[in-house]
Amino acid sequence: MRTVEEVGLEYARGFLQENLAKCTEKQQKIFINMYMTDKMRIEAKKGNWPRLIDVIMSMPLEQMNWAMEQVKNTLDKTGD
């Protein structure tokens, strides 16, 4: 049986994947920059930017609610 945290993470990751796909490339880059791990940031400085899906999958549950709210607000502002 899955935990509430696992179910919550699955839902949040799906929400972010679906809704970030509606964002512009620039908006997606901002998201990546805000939420990439320290290890990803080191690689990005070398020119190896992480994929959006890798950033989403590396995010802890504690960041998900705020990230979902930010993406929702971005889409509300752009009318998507």
C-alpha positions in Angstrom: 0.0 0.0 0.0 1.3 3.4 -0.9 1.7 6.2 1.6 -0.2 9.5 1.5 3.1 11.2 0.7 3.7 8.9 -2.3 0.2 9.6 -3.7 0.7 13.3 -3.1 4.0 13.3 -4.9 2.5 11.4 -7.8 -0.4 13.8 -8.1 1.9 16.9 -7.8 4.4 15.6 -10.4 1.6 14.9 -12.8 0.1 18.4 -12.3 3.5 20.0 -12.8 4.3 18.0 -16.0 0.9 18.7 -17.5 0.8 22.4 -16.7 4.4 23.2 -17.4 3.9 21.8 -20.8 1.6 24.7 -21.4 4.2 27.2 -20.4 6.7 28.9 -22.7 10.2 27.7 -22.9 11.4 30.8 -21.0 8.9 30.1 -18.2 10.0 26.5 -18.1 13.7 27.6 -17.8 12.8 29.9 -14.9 11.1 26.9 -13.2 14.1 24.7 -13.8 16.4 27.4 -12.4 14.3 27.8 -9.3 13.9 24.1 -8.4 17.0 22.3 -9.7 19.1 20.5 -7.1 22.6 21.8 -6.2 24.1 18.9 -8.2 22.0 19.9 -11.2 23.1 23.6 -10.7 26.7 22.6 -10.9 26.1 20.7 -14.2 24.1 23.7 -15.5 27.0 26.0 -14.9 29.0 23.7 -17.2 26.3 24.1 -19.8 24.4 20.8 -19.1 21.0 22.1 -18.1 18.7 19.5 -16.6 15.6 18.4 -18.3 12.3 19.7 -16.9 11.1 16.2 -16.0 14.3 15.5 -14.0 13.8 18.6 -12.0 10.2 17.7 -11.3 11.1 14.2 -10.3 13.9 15.4 -7.9 11.6 17.8 -6.0 10.7 17.0 -2.4 7.1 17.0 -1.3 7.7 20.2 0.7 8.3 22.2 -2.5 5.3 20.9 -4.5 2.5 23.0 -3.1 4.3 26.2 -3.7 5.5 25.1 -7.2 2.0 24.1 -8.2 0.7 27.5 -7.0 3.3 29.3 -9.0 2.6 27.4 -12.2 -1.1 27.9 -11.8 -0.6 31.6 -11.3 1.6 31.8 -14.4 -1.0 30.1 -16.5 -3.8 32.3 -15.1 -1.8 35.4 -16.1 -1.2 34.1 -19.6 -4.8 32.9 -20.1 -4.0 29.2 -20.6 
